[in-house]
Amino acid sequence: MFTPNYARMAYKMLPLVRCPLVLLSFLCLLPGCRSESPAPMESHGAWLKSWRATNTVWRGVHLIARSDTQLGQLIEELPKLAAVGVNVIVLEVNYDFDFQSHPELRPEQFITRARARDLAQAARGQGIRLIPQLNCLGHQSWSRVTAPLLSKYPQFDETPGQFPQNQGIYCRSWCPQNPDLDPVVFALIDEFADAFQADAFHVGMDEVFLIASEYCPRCRGGDPAKLFAKAVNDLHGHIVGKRKLEMLMWGDRLLDANTLGYSRWEAATNGTPGAIDLVPKDIIVCDWHYGKSANYPSVPLLLDKGFRVWPSGWQPLDASQAFSAFSRQQKNPRLLGYLCTTWGKVRISEAAEWPPITEVLRDWK
């Protein structure tokens, strides 16, 4: 190895010592005078470009996390997930986060910004793209518990003052026409995007049953398709238009259950399917189906409409394999790959060993 002769270098620089800048530059080269800081991390833009070049198929897992402890478990599980082919994780966090813009929405236990950054960097180190998720529009309650947004801002509710303890409904929705709503939601999305160093964002929007409600003074009598499209377009304007992120959403409210032969869960019966022609086609639609069938007509439909489509299965294993096999038959570059949802059926620490993930993703390698 070549070792510089600093004495010889100093002798040759004697004529230049009258120049303080030159002398200072030389002294900074001497051993012990240099800052041994690590090389800067690859910029996220460069990393994403490299990721896209080497990952033409998206092999994803959808997980839910509510605490730093769970994020720590996920960090430990990342190498195992990468080993079975996972290159994308959609992480549903919802309101379990250390919000600075709206601390009133924080629960007692939450994910910290520091731990979110730790996860983002660890995922990049494993070649895994991390996409955070906040349930938007629907799923603003579960059982008797109303989510923090509508608990703290009941004026945002699509059905204000109705259904005490959420009895008689599946999940609450927010009003897509409340003029004070978007600034709050956009601030939350911004915090997620920054903390998780995200280049894409999943807005949820599945199973929205309360829309154009008779109890909403703004939406009463409105067209559910146009109201749903407004909610999508408002989010798109911020996420894609302002933040320059990719936007993902569940696709069930864009599908007509009666026409396609699906249930009212995986497709809509409440007037929203017309929104399919009213929303931007650069949205990635996660088309979820959990039953076994020989045909899943929504996949070619969404592709024909111009969307990028990410088929999304769950369990049982044979149903996931059937949906995966049908999806692989679609020879379309906008068919991205396959997303395995988990919905609490497997612990984060055991995700890399769960058959609906390992068996199905093997076919997408």
C-alpha positions as CSV (number, residue, x, y, z in Angstrom):
1,M,0.0,0.0,0.0
2,F,1.3,3.5,-0.9
3,T,2.0,5.6,2.2
4,P,2.4,9.4,1.6
5,N,5.7,11.0,2.7
6,Y,4.2,14.0,4.6
7,A,7.7,15.4,5.3
8,R,8.5,15.6,1.6
9,M,5.2,17.1,0.9
10,A,5.7,19.8,3.6
11,Y,9.1,20.6,2.2
12,K,7.7,21.1,-1.3
13,M,5.0,23.4,0.1
14,L,7.3,25.8,1.9
15,P,7.1,28.4,-0.8
16,L,3.3,28.4,-0.4
17,V,3.0,28.8,3.3
18,R,2.3,32.5,2.8
19,C,-1.1,31.4,1.6
20,P,-3.1,30.5,4.6
21,L,-5.7,28.6,2.6
22,V,-3.2,26.4,1.0
23,L,-1.5,25.7,4.3
24,L,-4.8,24.9,6.0
25,S,-5.8,22.6,3.1
26,F,-2.5,20.7,3.5
27,L,-2.8,20.4,7.3
28,C,-6.3,18.9,6.9
29,L,-4.7,16.1,5.0
30,L,-2.5,15.0,7.9
31,P,-3.4,11.9,9.9
32,G,-5.6,12.7,12.9
33,C,-6.7,16.0,11.4
34,R,-9.3,14.6,9.0
35,S,-12.9,13.9,10.1
36,E,-13.5,10.2,9.6
37,S,-17.2,10.6,9.0
38,P,-18.9,7.8,7.1
39,A,-19.7,8.1,3.4
40,P,-23.0,9.7,2.8
41,M,-26.0,7.4,2.2
42,E,-27.1,6.9,-1.3
43,S,-29.8,9.5,-2.1
44,H,-33.3,8.1,-2.0
45,G,-33.9,9.2,-5.6
46,A,-30.9,7.2,-6.7
47,W,-31.9,4.2,-4.6
48,L,-35.4,4.2,-6.0
49,K,-34.1,4.4,-9.6
50,S,-31.9,1.4,-8.9
51,W,-34.8,-0.4,-7.1
52,R,-37.1,0.0,-10.1
53,A,-34.4,-1.2,-12.5
54,T,-33.9,-4.4,-10.6
55,N,-37.4,-5.1,-9.4
56,T,-39.7,-5.4,-12.4
57,V,-42.1,-7.5,-10.3
58,W,-43.5,-6.2,-7.0
59,R,-43.6,-9.0,-4.4
60,G,-45.3,-7.3,-1.5
61,V,-46.5,-7.9,2.1
62,H,-49.1,-5.8,3.9
63,L,-48.5,-5.5,7.6
64,I,-50.0,-3.5,10.5
65,A,-47.8,-1.9,13.2
66,R,-48.9,0.2,16.2
67,S,-45.7,0.6,18.3
68,D,-42.0,1.0,18.2
69,T,-41.8,-2.6,19.6
70,Q,-43.5,-3.9,16.5
71,L,-41.2,-1.8,14.3
72,G,-38.3,-3.4,16.0
73,Q,-39.7,-6.8,15.3
74,L,-40.1,-5.9,11.7
75,I,-36.5,-4.6,11.4
76,E,-35.4,-8.0,12.7
77,E,-37.6,-9.8,10.3
78,L,-36.5,-7.8,7.2
79,P,-33.6,-10.1,6.2
80,K,-35.9,-13.2,6.3
81,L,-38.6,-11.4,4.3
82,A,-36.0,-10.4,1.7
83,A,-34.8,-14.0,1.5
84,V,-38.3,-15.2,0.5
85,G,-38.5,-12.6,-2.2
86,V,-40.3,-9.7,-0.6
87,N,-39.3,-6.3,-2.1
88,V,-42.2,-4.1,-1.0
89,I,-43.8,-3.7,2.4
90,V,-47.1,-1.7,2.8
91,L,-47.2,-0.7,6.5
92,E,-50.5,0.3,7.8
93,V,-50.0,2.7,10.7
94,N,-53.2,4.8,10.7
95,Y,-53.3,7.1,13.8
96,D,-50.7,5.2,15.9
97,F,-48.0,7.7,15.2
98,D,-46.2,10.6,17.0
99,F,-47.9,13.3,15.1
100,Q,-46.3,16.8,15.7
101,S,-48.8,18.7,13.6
102,H,-51.8,17.3,15.5
103,P,-50.6,15.8,18.7
104,E,-54.2,15.6,19.9
105,L,-54.6,12.6,17.5
106,R,-51.8,10.6,19.2
107,P,-52.8,7.5,21.2
108,E,-51.1,6.6,24.5
109,Q,-48.8,4.2,22.6
110,F,-47.4,5.2,19.2
111,I,-44.6,4.9,16.7
112,T,-41.9,7.5,17.0
113,R,-40.4,9.3,14.1
114,A,-36.9,8.1,15.0
115,R,-38.0,4.4,14.9
116,A,-39.8,5.1,11.6
117,R,-36.6,6.3,10.1
118,D,-34.7,3.3,11.5
119,L,-37.2,1.0,9.7
120,A,-37.0,3.0,6.4
121,Q,-33.2,2.8,6.4
122,A,-33.2,-0.9,7.4
123,A,-35.7,-1.7,4.6
124,R,-33.6,0.1,2.0
125,G,-30.6,-1.9,3.2
126,Q,-32.5,-5.1,2.4
127,G,-33.7,-3.8,-1.0
128,I,-37.2,-3.4,0.2
129,R,-39.4,-0.5,-0.7
130,L,-41.4,0.8,2.3
131,I,-44.9,2.3,1.7
132,P,-46.8,3.7,4.7
133,Q,-50.6,3.6,4.9
134,L,-53.3,5.8,6.5
135,N,-56.9,4.7,6.1
136,C,-58.7,7.5,4.4
137,L,-62.4,8.2,4.0
138,G,-63.7,4.9,5.5
139,H,-62.6,2.7,8.3
140,Q,-62.8,5.6,10.8
141,S,-64.0,3.3,13.5
142,W,-63.9,-0.3,14.5
143,S,-66.5,-2.0,16.6
144,R,-67.4,0.5,19.3
145,V,-64.1,2.5,19.1
146,T,-64.1,5.6,16.9
147,A,-60.7,6.5,15.4
148,P,-59.0,9.6,16.8
149,L,-59.8,11.9,13.8
150,L,-63.5,11.7,14.3
151,S,-63.2,11.5,18.0
152,K,-61.4,14.8,18.2
153,Y,-63.2,16.4,15.2
154,P,-66.7,15.0,15.2
155,Q,-67.7,17.7,12.7
156,F,-65.7,15.7,10.1
157,D,-68.1,12.7,10.5
158,E,-70.3,11.7,7.5
159,T,-73.0,10.8,9.9
160,P,-72.6,13.3,12.8
161,G,-74.4,12.5,16.0
162,Q,-75.7,9.2,14.6
163,F,-75.1,5.6,15.6
164,P,-74.1,5.9,19.3
165,Q,-71.2,3.5,20.0
166,N,-71.1,2.7,16.3
167,Q,-74.0,0.3,16.6
168,G,-75.8,-0.5,13.4
169,I,-72.9,0.4,11.1
170,Y,-69.7,-1.3,9.9
171,C,-67.3,1.6,10.0
172,R,-67.6,5.4,10.1
173,S,-66.5,7.6,7.3
174,W,-65.4,11.2,7.1
175,C,-67.2,13.7,5.0
176,P,-65.3,14.3,1.7
177,Q,-66.8,17.8,1.4
178,N,-65.9,19.3,4.8
179,P,-63.7,22.3,3.9
180,D,-61.7,21.9,7.1
181,L,-60.8,18.3,6.6
182,D,-58.1,18.2,4.0
183,P,-55.5,20.5,5.8
184,V,-55.6,18.1,8.8
185,V,-55.3,14.9,6.7
186,F,-52.6,16.3,4.5
187,A,-50.5,17.3,7.5
188,L,-50.7,13.7,8.7
189,I,-49.7,12.3,5.3
190,D,-46.8,14.7,5.2
191,E,-45.5,13.5,8.5
192,F,-45.8,9.9,7.5
193,A,-44.0,10.6,4.2
194,D,-41.1,12.4,5.9
195,A,-40.7,10.0,8.8
196,F,-40.8,6.9,6.7
197,Q,-38.8,8.5,3.9
198,A,-41.5,7.4,1.6
199,D,-41.7,7.7,-2.2
200,A,-45.3,6.3,-2.3
201,F,-48.3,6.4,0.0
202,H,-51.3,4.0,0.4
203,V,-54.6,5.8,1.2
204,G,-56.7,2.7,2.0
205,M,-60.3,3.7,1.0
206,D,-61.7,0.2,1.1
207,E,-65.1,-0.9,2.3
208,V,-66.6,2.6,2.4
209,F,-70.3,2.1,3.0
210,L,-71.2,5.5,4.5
211,I,-71.1,8.0,1.7
212,A,-73.7,10.5,0.4
213,S,-75.4,9.9,3.8
214,E,-78.8,11.4,4.5
215,Y,-77.3,12.6,7.8
216,C,-74.6,14.7,6.2
217,P,-75.7,18.3,5.4
218,R,-73.1,18.5,2.6
219,C,-73.4,15.1,1.0
220,R,-77.1,14.4,1.4
221,G,-78.6,13.6,-2.1
222,G,-75.2,13.6,-3.8
223,D,-73.9,11.1,-6.3
224,P,-71.8,8.5,-4.4
225,A,-69.5,8.0,-7.4
226,K,-68.7,11.7,-7.6
227,L,-68.2,12.1,-3.9
228,F,-65.9,9.1,-3.8
229,A,-64.0,10.4,-6.8
230,K,-63.6,13.8,-5.1
231,A,-62.1,12.2,-2.0
232,V,-59.6,10.3,-4.3
233,N,-58.8,13.3,-6.4
234,D,-58.2,15.5,-3.4
235,L,-55.8,13.0,-1.9
236,H,-54.1,12.6,-5.3
237,G,-53.7,16.3,-5.7
238,H,-51.6,16.4,-2.5
239,I,-49.8,13.1,-2.6
240,V,-49.0,13.0,-6.3
241,G,-49.4,16.6,-7.4
242,K,-47.6,18.3,-4.5
243,R,-45.5,15.7,-2.8
244,K,-44.6,13.8,-6.0
245,L,-45.2,10.4,-4.5
246,E,-46.9,7.5,-6.0
247,M,-50.4,6.8,-4.7
248,L,-51.9,3.4,-3.9
249,M,-55.5,2.5,-2.9
250,W,-57.7,-0.5,-2.4
251,G,-59.9,-1.0,-5.5
252,D,-63.2,-2.4,-4.2
253,R,-65.2,0.8,-4.3
254,L,-64.3,1.2,-8.0
255,L,-65.9,-2.2,-8.9
256,D,-69.5,-3.0,-9.5
257,A,-70.5,-6.1,-7.4
258,N,-73.6,-6.8,-9.5
259,T,-71.8,-6.7,-12.8
260,L,-68.7,-8.5,-11.8
261,G,-70.3,-11.1,-9.5
262,Y,-68.3,-10.1,-6.4
263,S,-69.6,-9.7,-2.8
264,R,-70.4,-6.3,-1.4
265,W,-67.1,-6.2,0.4
266,E,-64.7,-6.8,-2.5
267,A,-66.9,-4.6,-4.8
268,A,-69.5,-2.0,-4.3
269,T,-73.3,-2.0,-4.2
270,N,-73.7,1.6,-2.9
271,G,-73.2,3.6,-6.1
272,T,-69.4,4.3,-6.0
273,P,-68.2,2.3,-9.0
274,G,-68.7,5.1,-11.5
275,A,-65.7,6.8,-9.9
276,I,-63.5,4.4,-11.9
277,D,-63.8,6.8,-14.8
278,L,-63.4,10.0,-12.7
279,V,-60.0,9.4,-11.0
280,P,-56.4,9.6,-12.3
281,K,-55.1,6.5,-14.0
282,D,-51.6,6.8,-12.5
283,I,-53.0,5.5,-9.2
284,I,-51.9,1.9,-8.3
285,V,-55.0,-0.1,-7.5
286,C,-54.7,-2.9,-5.1
287,D,-57.4,-5.3,-6.3
288,W,-58.1,-7.6,-3.3
289,H,-60.0,-10.8,-3.4
290,Y,-59.9,-13.6,-0.8
291,G,-62.1,-16.3,-2.2
292,K,-61.1,-19.1,-4.6
293,S,-62.4,-18.6,-8.1
294,A,-61.5,-19.6,-11.7
295,N,-62.0,-16.0,-12.8
296,Y,-61.3,-12.6,-11.3
297,P,-62.8,-10.2,-13.9
298,S,-61.8,-7.0,-12.0
299,V,-58.1,-7.6,-12.9
300,P,-58.5,-7.2,-16.7
301,L,-61.1,-4.5,-16.2
302,L,-58.8,-2.3,-14.2
303,L,-56.0,-2.9,-16.6
304,D,-58.2,-2.0,-19.5
305,K,-59.1,1.2,-17.7
306,G,-55.4,2.2,-17.7
307,F,-54.6,1.6,-14.0
308,R,-51.5,-0.2,-12.7
309,V,-52.9,-3.1,-10.8
310,W,-51.5,-5.0,-7.8
311,P,-53.5,-8.1,-7.1
312,S,-53.9,-8.6,-3.4
313,G,-54.7,-11.9,-1.6
314,W,-54.9,-13.2,1.9
315,Q,-56.0,-16.7,2.9
316,P,-56.7,-19.6,2.6
317,L,-53.7,-20.7,0.7
318,D,-55.5,-22.3,-2.2
319,A,-57.6,-19.1,-2.7
320,S,-54.4,-17.0,-2.8
321,Q,-52.8,-19.4,-5.2
322,A,-55.8,-19.3,-7.5
323,F,-55.9,-15.5,-7.6
324,S,-52.1,-15.4,-8.1
325,A,-52.3,-17.9,-11.0
326,F,-55.1,-16.0,-12.7
327,S,-53.2,-12.7,-12.3
328,R,-50.0,-14.1,-13.8
329,Q,-52.0,-14.9,-17.0
330,Q,-52.5,-11.2,-17.6
331,K,-49.7,-10.3,-20.0
332,N,-49.8,-6.6,-19.3
333,P,-46.8,-4.5,-18.1
334,R,-49.2,-2.6,-15.7
335,L,-49.8,-5.8,-13.8
336,L,-47.2,-5.1,-11.1
337,G,-46.9,-8.4,-9.2
338,Y,-48.7,-9.7,-6.1
339,L,-49.4,-8.3,-2.6
340,C,-49.9,-10.7,0.4
341,T,-52.1,-9.2,3.1
342,T,-52.0,-10.6,6.6
343,W,-54.7,-8.9,8.7
344,G,-53.4,-10.1,12.0
345,K,-53.4,-13.8,11.1
346,V,-49.6,-14.0,11.5
347,R,-47.2,-12.2,13.8
348,I,-44.7,-9.8,12.3
349,S,-41.9,-11.9,13.7
350,E,-43.3,-15.0,11.8
351,A,-44.3,-13.4,8.6
352,A,-41.4,-14.8,6.5
353,E,-42.6,-18.3,7.4
354,W,-46.3,-17.9,6.6
355,P,-47.4,-20.1,3.7
356,P,-49.7,-17.5,2.0
357,I,-46.5,-15.4,1.7
358,T,-43.8,-17.9,1.0
359,E,-45.7,-20.2,-1.3
360,V,-47.4,-17.5,-3.4
361,L,-44.5,-15.2,-3.8
362,R,-42.3,-18.1,-5.0
363,D,-44.3,-18.1,-8.2
364,W,-43.5,-14.4,-8.8
365,K,-39.7,-14.7,-8.7
